[in-house]
Amino acid sequence: WNCWLMEGVTGTTPADHRVFGGDLIGGFTPQNLQIVATIGGQQVSWTPGTKQVGNLNGTYSSLDCYSTPDICYSQAWGSVQPGLLATDGWNLLDDSSSGRVVPANSSDPLHWTWWDATPVDVNDWYFFSYGTNFTDLLGDYAKIGGSMTLPPRSAFGTWWSRYWAYSADTIVSEVLSGYANYSIPLNHLVLDMDWHNEPTDKSCSSWGNFDFNTNLFPDPVGFIEWVHSADNIVGRPLKLLLNVHPQSGIDHCMERYVEFANIVGVNPATNQTIPCNMGDKLWAETLYNVYYDAQPLAGVDYWWTDYGGCGGPDALLWNNYAYDSHMQIARQRRPLVLSRYGGLGNQRYPIGFSGDTFQHELLLDFEIETTPMAANVLFGYWSHDIGGFHNGQGAPGDADPTNITGSELFLRWVQFGAVAPIMRTHCDHCERRIFEFPYHFEQLRDAFYLRDALAPYIYTFARQAFDTGIALLHPVYYDEPAQPAAYQYTHQYKFGDSILAAPISAMVDPTTNLTSKTVWLPGGSWVKWNGSGPYSGYTTVTDTYTVSEIPLYVKQGALLPLKNISMQNVQTTSPDMMWTVFPGGSSHPFTITDDHG
């Protein structure tokens, strides 16, 4: 084994690893702790303070940025945190400052495990020695840090989201009818901020309250039931997510303010805003009992907690835990919390919301490179604003879908979304209805069809991520750690075991209507998604692509389960599923994961 817990230096170690310890008074130092390990056939000595030089990066918390594209791109890279993997062949995880948890009390109606303060003067270190066996480290870390939680199956379909003041009527007439009329797959419906009530008292918050705007949704319960019905306009049940900002607290304009205030010990006659404190058990339980688990919000499937957390030892991580646990315990369903990344451990509480992204190819390029990189901290489920959130300074934008440059950028983002962890289009009051883009509608719909078809394949490898610690999207160097090219070609990644994806971020040449991309192929033989090839491994392939094409390579002879368009929902499988064999080579068996989702 390759990991040691160091709260002392006693215990056994493998024959090729030795730990020497002395007096621990004052903590770990080079004088009282030395680890000698055999890495890559060489003996390596490590002591506290040894500098790591080859970290392969982890991920970030948020891509929020409203400056210029260059500044936002630079800021994004500056926010990337170190990962668990390094070419040094070892890593130290210092968990000393994290909060602790205490077991649930049997009298607690929610049976929540709660937090306790971090003990003082305690060193809680984990040392990993793995050489280039990167996947071994990830599996070992999952044993101590928790596995990547498997999201609901529906999450791997397609999502509709847009910051826009829709009503119960206009979300049907302006959005869902288009999905139905153009036969566009859809599984999740997201309502951003405008579902909230707009108080007449402007000292109160419309940003974070928990009341429906009944001018837009006069019958919230009826609307939610209709969304969940197979008789809705798209002909299959949809999942509903609402955007919430609980950090705003509970103000006197909210319905049930008096009830909430009385429970938490605030005099409601004062009309004072009750600050958000998810770290306080009574406050959190009251929030769920009074609002989330009461009608109309009791019918909402999942939450988009668009904020940085409030209360607890590690506010954002703790808040993600609280929402996740409540969904499992009180609602007895597989959890999904769309929220920003809260650091190591957040793999237990998917899905990540990457923030307010600039509509620019630089940021698309960044997402293509860094989304698989997040696998280095087991964070396998980033959900980006596909298309970018805002068209600020210097962006082509796509508020006008007849802007061909903005339309092409949106297309390339959607094509990336087809082979991303989550495919959720979104933006701030710009256009995201693909049927409104005259130049690229067919190509946009093809990308939605591709995503829909891949659902059984994606879900199978999402389950494997839970079991192994290897994310659906992961860097090529997991498979080829001895190949320098595996580290150099950073805008491609493994998508499951059988597919190599290299989405395009560059716009086509206006003269040729083509763009070029070079892909490095790992060992083995490969064919393109259309079956052309074969191509030998350990070589580069440079080719030109039209706006219709996504560079996808498949292992020769691979057997892939694909969803037939006649299968109306990613939640179900049927005899109509297509088992697709890619030409050449010997066939590869494929065991599909299928469950209630």
C-alpha positions in Angstrom: 0.0 0.0 0.0 1.1 3.6 -0.6 -0.4 5.8 2.0 0.5 6.4 5.7 -1.6 8.3 8.2 0.8 10.3 10.4 -0.7 11.2 13.7 2.3 9.4 15.2 5.0 7.3 13.6 4.2 3.9 14.8 2.9 1.0 12.7 4.2 -1.2 9.9 5.3 -0.2 6.4 6.0 -2.0 3.2 9.4 -3.5 2.7 10.4 -0.8 0.2 9.2 2.0 2.5 10.7 3.0 5.8 9.5 5.5 8.4 11.9 6.8 11.0 10.5 8.8 14.0 11.6 10.5 17.1 10.3 12.9 19.7 7.0 14.5 18.4 6.9 17.4 20.8 6.4 20.5 18.7 5.0 18.6 15.8 6.6 16.9 12.8 10.1 18.2 11.8 13.0 17.0 9.7 14.6 15.9 13.0 11.8 13.6 14.1 10.3 12.4 10.8 11.9 10.8 7.7 10.3 8.7 5.1 12.4 6.6 2.8 10.6 5.2 -0.3 11.5 3.5 -3.5 10.1 5.5 -6.3 10.8 4.6 -9.9 13.5 2.2 -8.8 15.3 4.9 -6.9 15.4 5.5 -3.1 13.9 8.8 -2.2 14.1 10.4 1.3 11.4 12.7 2.4 11.3 15.0 5.4 8.8 17.7 6.4 9.5 20.8 4.3 10.7 18.9 1.2 9.5 20.9 -1.8 7.4 19.3 -4.5 8.3 20.5 -8.0 6.1 18.5 -10.4 2.5 19.0 -9.2 0.0 18.3 -12.0 -2.6 20.7 -10.6 -6.1 20.2 -9.3 -9.0 22.6 -9.8 -10.4 25.9 -8.8 -13.4 27.2 -6.8 -15.0 29.6 -9.3 -14.4 31.3 -12.7 -16.4 34.5 -11.8 -14.8 37.4 -13.8 -16.1 40.5 -15.4 -12.9 42.1 -16.8 -11.3 41.5 -20.2 -10.9 38.0 -21.7 -7.1 38.1 -21.2 -7.5 39.1 -17.5 -10.2 36.6 -16.9 -8.1 33.8 -18.5 -5.1 34.8 -16.4 -7.2 35.0 -13.2 -8.7 31.6 -13.9 -5.2 30.0 -14.1 -4.1 31.9 -11.0 -7.0 30.3 -9.0 -6.1 26.7 -9.9 -5.1 24.8 -6.7 -2.5 22.0 -6.4 -3.7 18.5 -7.0 -2.9 15.1 -5.5 -0.7 13.9 -8.4 2.8 15.0 -9.1 5.7 13.7 -11.3 7.7 13.7 -8.1 6.0 10.4 -7.3 4.8 11.4 -3.8 2.4 13.8 -2.1 1.6 15.1 1.4 -1.9 15.9 2.4 -2.1 18.0 5.5 -5.6 17.8 6.9 -4.7 19.3 10.3 -6.9 22.4 9.9 -10.1 20.7 8.8 -13.0 20.5 11.2 -14.0 17.2 12.8 -17.4 15.4 12.7 -19.4 13.9 15.5 -21.8 11.0 15.1 -25.5 11.6 14.6 -27.6 11.6 17.7 -30.4 8.9 17.5 -32.9 11.6 18.8 -32.0 13.9 15.9 -34.9 13.7 13.4 -32.5 14.2 10.5 -29.8 11.9 11.9 -27.2 14.3 10.8 -23.5 13.8 11.5 -22.5 17.3 12.6 -19.2 19.2 12.9 -16.9 19.9 15.8 -14.1 22.4 16.1 -10.6 21.5 14.9 -8.4 20.2 17.8 -5.5 22.4 18.5 -1.9 21.2 18.3 -2.8 18.2 16.2 -0.9 17.2 13.1 -3.1 15.1 10.7 -0.9 14.2 7.7 -1.2 11.7 5.0 1.8 10.8 2.9 1.3 9.1 -0.5 4.1 7.3 -2.3 3.1 6.1 -5.8 5.7 6.8 -8.4 3.8 7.0 -11.7 0.9 4.8 -10.5 -1.4 7.7 -10.5 -4.6 5.7 -10.4 -3.4 3.9 -7.4 -3.0 7.1 -5.5 -6.5 8.2 -6.5 -8.0 4.9 -5.3 -6.1 5.2 -2.0 -7.2 8.8 -1.5 -10.9 7.8 -2.1 -10.6 5.3 0.8 -9.7 8.1 3.2 -11.3 11.2 1.6 -14.4 9.6 0.2 -15.5 8.4 -3.2 -16.9 10.5 -6.0 -20.6 10.3 -5.3 -22.6 9.0 -8.2 -25.1 11.7 -9.3 -28.6 10.9 -10.4 -28.7 9.3 -13.8 -30.8 12.1 -15.3 -27.9 14.6 -14.6 -26.0 13.0 -17.5 -28.6 14.0 -20.0 -29.2 17.6 -21.2 -30.1 20.7 -19.1 -32.0 23.9 -19.9 -30.9 27.0 -17.9 -30.9 30.7 -18.6 -31.0 33.8 -16.4 -34.4 35.1 -17.6 -37.7 36.1 -16.0 -39.8 33.2 -17.3 -43.3 32.5 -16.1 -45.1 29.2 -15.9 -46.6 30.1 -19.3 -43.6 31.5 -21.1 -41.2 28.7 -20.1 -43.6 26.5 -22.0 -44.4 28.7 -25.0 -40.9 30.1 -25.5 -38.6 27.2 -24.4 -40.2 23.8 -23.9 -42.4 24.0 -27.0 -39.3 24.5 -29.0 -37.6 21.4 -27.5 -40.8 19.4 -28.3 -41.3 20.8 -31.9 -37.6 20.2 -32.9 -37.3 16.9 -31.0 -34.4 18.2 -28.8 -33.5 15.9 -25.9 -34.1 17.4 -22.4 -33.9 16.0 -18.9 -33.3 18.9 -16.4 -35.1 22.2 -16.2 -33.4 25.0 -14.2 -35.0 28.2 -13.0 -32.5 31.0 -12.2 -33.2 33.9 -9.9 -36.5 35.3 -11.2 -38.7 32.5 -9.6 -38.2 34.4 -6.3 -40.8 36.7 -4.9 -40.0 40.4 -5.5 -40.8 42.2 -2.1 -42.3 45.6 -2.3 -40.2 46.5 0.8 -36.8 47.1 -0.8 -35.0 46.6 2.4 -35.8 42.9 1.9 -34.1 40.4 -0.4 -35.5 39.2 -3.7 -32.1 37.5 -4.2 -32.3 34.9 -1.5 -35.9 34.5 -0.3 -37.7 31.1 -0.5 -41.1 32.4 -1.8 -42.3 31.9 -5.3 -43.2 35.0 -7.4 -46.9 34.2 -7.8 -47.2 36.8 -10.5 -45.0 34.5 -12.7 -46.0 31.2 -11.1 -49.6 31.6 -9.7 -49.7 27.8 -8.9 -46.2 26.7 -8.0 -47.3 23.2 -6.8 -49.3 22.6 -10.0 -46.4 23.8 -12.2 -44.0 21.5 -10.4 -46.4 18.5 -10.8 -46.7 19.3 -14.5 -42.9 19.4 -15.0 -42.7 16.0 -13.4 -45.5 14.6 -15.5 -45.1 12.4 -18.6 -48.0 14.5 -20.0 -46.0 17.7 -20.1 -45.2 19.3 -23.5 -41.9 17.4 -24.0 -43.7 14.1 -23.3 -41.4 12.8 -20.5 -40.9 13.8 -16.8 -38.3 16.4 -16.2 -36.2 17.2 -13.1 -36.5 20.7 -11.7 -33.7 22.8 -10.1 -34.1 26.2 -8.5 -31.3 28.7 -7.9 -31.1 29.8 -4.2 -28.9 32.2 -2.3 -29.4 31.3 1.4 -26.5 33.5 2.5 -29.0 36.4 2.4 -30.6 35.0 5.6 -34.3 35.2 6.5 -35.9 38.6 6.4 -39.2 39.8 7.7 -40.8 40.0 4.2 -40.6 36.2 3.7 -43.6 34.0 4.3 -43.1 32.0 7.5 -40.7 34.5 8.9 -42.5 34.5 12.2 -42.5 30.7 12.4 -38.7 30.6 11.6 -37.9 33.4 14.1 -39.8 31.8 16.9 -38.0 28.4 16.4 -34.5 29.9 16.4 -35.2 32.3 19.3 -35.5 35.6 17.6 -38.3 38.0 18.5 -40.3 38.4 15.2 -41.6 41.8 16.3 -38.1 43.2 15.8 -38.3 42.5 12.0 -34.6 41.8 12.1 -33.0 39.8 9.4 -31.8 36.4 10.8 -28.3 35.8 9.4 -27.6 32.6 7.5 -25.6 30.1 9.7 -25.6 26.6 8.2 -23.0 25.7 10.8 -25.7 26.0 13.5 -27.7 22.8 13.7 -31.0 24.5 14.8 -30.7 27.1 12.1 -30.1 24.6 9.3 -32.8 22.2 10.5 -35.3 25.0 10.7 -34.4 26.2 7.2 -35.2 22.7 5.8 -38.3 22.1 7.9 -39.9 25.5 7.4 -39.0 26.1 3.8 -37.4 23.3 1.8 -39.6 20.4 3.1 -42.8 22.4 3.0 -44.9 23.1 -0.1 -44.3 24.4 -2.7 -40.5 23.7 -2.4 -41.0 20.1 -1.2 -41.6 19.2 -4.9 -38.4 20.7 -6.2 -35.9 17.9 -7.1 -32.5 19.6 -6.6 -30.9 22.9 -5.5 -28.5 25.3 -7.2 -26.8 26.8 -4.1 -25.2 29.7 -5.9 -23.1 31.1 -3.1 -20.0 30.7 -1.0 -21.4 29.1 2.1 -22.2 30.5 5.6 -21.1 28.9 8.9 -19.4 25.6 9.7 -15.7 24.8 9.8 -15.1 25.0 6.0 -18.1 27.1 5.0 -18.6 26.1 1.4 -17.6 22.5 1.8 -19.8 22.2 4.9 -22.8 23.8 3.2 -22.4 21.4 0.3 -22.4 18.5 2.8 -25.5 19.8 4.6 -27.6 20.1 1.3 -26.3 16.7 0.1 -27.0 15.0 3.4 -30.5 16.4 3.7 -31.4 15.2 0.3 -30.2 11.7 1.1 -31.7 11.5 4.6 -35.0 13.5 4.5 -35.9 12.9 0.8 -34.4 9.5 0.4 -32.9 10.2 -3.0 -29.6 10.3 -4.7 -28.3 13.8 -4.0 -27.3 16.6 -6.5 -26.2 20.0 -5.2 -25.1 22.4 -7.9 -22.5 24.5 -6.1 -19.0 25.9 -6.2 -16.1 23.7 -5.3 -15.3 23.7 -1.6 -11.9 22.0 -1.7 -10.6 18.5 -1.1 -13.5 16.3 0.0 -16.0 18.0 -2.3 -16.1 15.0 -4.6 -18.6 13.6 -2.1 -21.1 16.4 -2.9 -21.5 16.8 -6.7 -22.1 18.8 -8.9 -19.7 21.7 -9.3 -20.9 25.1 -10.7 -17.9 26.8 -12.2 -19.3 30.3 -12.0 -19.9 33.4 -14.3 -17.7 32.6 -17.3 -16.8 35.1 -20.0 -18.1 34.3 -23.4 -14.8 34.0 -25.2 -12.8 31.2 -26.8 -10.0 31.8 -24.3 -12.3 30.6 -21.5 -13.7 27.7 -23.5 -10.1 26.7 -24.1 -9.4 26.9 -20.4 -12.4 24.7 -19.6 -11.3 22.1 -22.1 -7.9 21.9 -20.6 -8.8 22.1 -16.9 -12.0 20.0 -16.6 -10.2 16.7 -17.0 -7.4 18.1 -14.7 -10.0 18.3 -11.9 -9.9 14.5 -11.8 -6.5 14.9 -10.0 -8.6 15.8 -6.9 -11.4 13.4 -7.7 -13.7 16.3 -8.7 -15.2 14.6 -11.7 -18.4 16.6 -12.2 -17.9 20.2 -13.2 -21.0 21.9 -14.7 -20.0 24.9 -16.8 -22.2 27.6 -18.2 -22.1 26.1 -21.7 -21.8 29.1 -24.0 -20.4 31.4 -21.3 -22.4 33.5 -18.9 -21.8 37.1 -20.0 -20.5 39.0 -23.0 -18.5 41.7 -21.3 -15.5 43.7 -22.6 -14.1 42.3 -25.8 -16.4 39.2 -26.2 -18.2 38.4 -29.4 -21.3 37.4 -27.4 -24.4 35.8 -28.6 -27.2 37.9 -27.4 -28.1 38.1 -31.1 -28.1 34.6 -32.4 -27.6 35.9 -36.0 -24.1 37.1 -35.0 -22.3 34.3 -36.7 -19.1 34.6 -34.6 -21.0 34.3 -31.4 -23.1 31.5 -32.9 -20.0 29.5 -33.8 -18.5 30.1 -30.3 -21.7 28.8 -28.8 -21.6 25.8 -31.1 -18.1 24.9 -30.1 -19.0 25.2 -26.4 -22.0 22.9 -26.9 -19.9 20.4 -28.7 -17.5 20.4 -25.7 -20.6 20.0 -23.5 -21.6 16.9 -25.4 -18.4 15.2 -24.0 -18.2 17.1 -20.7 -19.3 15.8 -17.3 -22.5 17.8 -17.4 -24.2 19.5 -20.4 -26.0 22.6 -19.0 -26.4 25.7 -21.3 -26.7 29.0 -19.5 -26.1 32.7 -19.7 -27.1 36.1 -18.4 -30.1 37.4 -20.5 -28.6 36.2 -23.8 -29.8 33.5 -26.1 -29.5 29.8 -25.3 -32.4 28.3 -27.3 -30.6 26.4 -30.0 -33.5 26.5 -32.3 -33.0 30.3 -32.4 -29.6 30.0 -34.0 -30.1 30.0 -37.8 -26.5 29.5 -38.8 -25.7 26.4 -36.7 -29.0 24.9 -35.5 -28.5 21.5 -37.1 -25.0 21.2 -35.7 -26.2 22.3 -32.3 -28.9 19.7 -32.3 -26.5 17.0 -33.5 -24.4 17.8 -30.4 -27.5 17.3 -28.2 -28.2 14.1 -30.0 -24.6 12.9 -29.4 -24.9 13.7 -25.7 -28.2 11.9 -25.5 -26.8 8.8 -27.3 -23.8 8.6 -25.0 -26.0 8.4 -21.8 -25.6 4.7 -21.1 -21.8 4.9 -21.8 -21.4 8.0 -19.6 -23.4 6.5 -16.7 -21.4 3.3 -16.8 -18.1 5.2 -16.3 -19.7 7.5 -13.7 -20.3 4.3 -11.7 -16.7 3.2 -12.3 -15.6 6.6 -11.0 -17.4 5.9 -7.8 -15.7 2.5 -7.5 -12.2 3.4 -8.6 -11.6 7.1 -8.1 -10.9 7.6 -11.8 -13.2 10.3 -13.2 -15.2 10.0 -16.4 -13.0 12.8 -17.9 -9.3 12.3 -17.0 -5.9 13.2 -18.4 -4.3 10.9 -20.9 -1.2 10.5 -18.6 -3.2 8.3 -16.3 -2.9 5.6 -19.0 0.5 6.7 -20.3 2.6 8.1 -17.4 5.9 7.3 -19.1 5.1 9.2 -22.3 6.1 12.9 -22.3 3.5 13.7 -25.0 0.8 12.6 -22.6 1.6 15.7 -20.5 2.2 18.0 -23.4 -1.1 17.6 -25.3 -3.3 19.1 -22.7 -6.4 19.9 -24.8 -7.5 16.3 -25.1 -8.7 13.8 -22.5 -10.0 10.3 -22.0 -13.8 10.2 -21.9 -14.4 6.9 -20.2 -12.1 4.1 -21.2 -12.8 3.8 -24.9 -13.0 7.4 -26.2 -10.4 10.1 -26.6 -12.0 13.5 -26.9 -10.3 16.7 -28.2 -13.0 19.4 -28.5 -12.2 22.5 -30.5 -12.1 26.1 -29.2 -10.7 27.9 -32.2 -13.0 29.5 -34.8 -12.9 28.3 -38.5 -10.9 30.2 -41.0 -13.4 32.5 -42.8 -11.9 31.6 -46.2 -11.7 27.8 -45.9 -14.4 27.3 -43.2 -12.0 24.9 -41.6 -10.0 24.8 -38.4 -7.1 22.6 -37.5 -6.4 20.4 -34.4 -3.5 18.1 -33.6 -4.2 15.1 -31.4 -1.7 12.7 -29.7 -2.9 9.2 -29.6 -2.1 6.8 -26.7 -1.0 3.3 -27.3 -3.1 0.9 -29.3 -5.1 1.4 -32.5 -7.8 4.1 -33.0 -10.5 5.0 -35.4 -12.4 8.3 -35.6 -16.0 8.5 -34.5 -17.1 8.1 -38.1 -15.1 4.9 -38.4 -12.3 6.2 -40.5 -8.8 5.0 -39.8 -7.1 3.1 -38.3 -4.5 5.3 -36.6 -1.6 3.9 -34.7 -0.9 4.9 -31.1 2.0 7.0 -29.9 1.6 9.3 -32.9 0.1 12.7 -33.6 -2.7 13.3 -36.1 -3.2 16.8 -37.5 -6.5 17.3 -39.3 -8.9 20.0 -40.3 -12.4 20.1 -39.1 -15.7 21.8 -40.2 -18.1 23.4 -37.7 -20.0 20.1 -37.8 -17.1 18.0 -36.5 -15.7 17.1 -33.0 -12.3 15.3 -32.9 -13.3 12.0 -31.2 -11.2 8.9 -31.4 -12.4 5.4 -30.3 -10.4 2.3 -29.6 -10.4 0.0 -32.6 -12.8 -2.8 -31.9 -14.5 -1.0 -29.0 -18.1 -2.0 -28.1 -20.1 1.0 -26.9 -23.7 1.1 -25.6 -25.6 4.0 -27.2 -29.1 5.3 -26.5 -31.5 5.2 -29.4 -33.4 8.4 -30.0 -36.6 6.5 -29.6 -35.7 5.9 -25.9 -37.3 9.0 -24.5 -35.4 9.3 -21.2 -31.9 8.6 -20.0 -33.5 7.1 -16.9 -34.6 4.0 -18.8 -32.9 1.4 -20.9 -34.7 -0.9 -23.4 -34.1 -3.4 -26.1 -33.8 -0.5 -28.4 -30.4 0.4 -27.1 -27.7 0.3 -29.8 -24.6 -1.8 -29.2 -22.1 -0.2 -31.5 -18.9 -1.9 -32.6 -16.1 0.3 -34.0 -14.3 -1.3 -36.9 -11.0 -3.2 -36.8 -9.0 -5.0 -34.1 -10.3 -7.5 -31.6 -13.5 -6.7 -29.9 -13.6 -5.5 -26.3 -16.2 -6.7 -23.9 -18.3 -4.0 -22.2 -20.3 -4.4 -19.0 -23.0 -1.7 -18.7 -24.2 -0.2 -15.5 -28.0 0.0 -15.1 -30.0 0.8 -12.0 -32.9 2.9 -10.8 -30.7 6.1 -11.2 
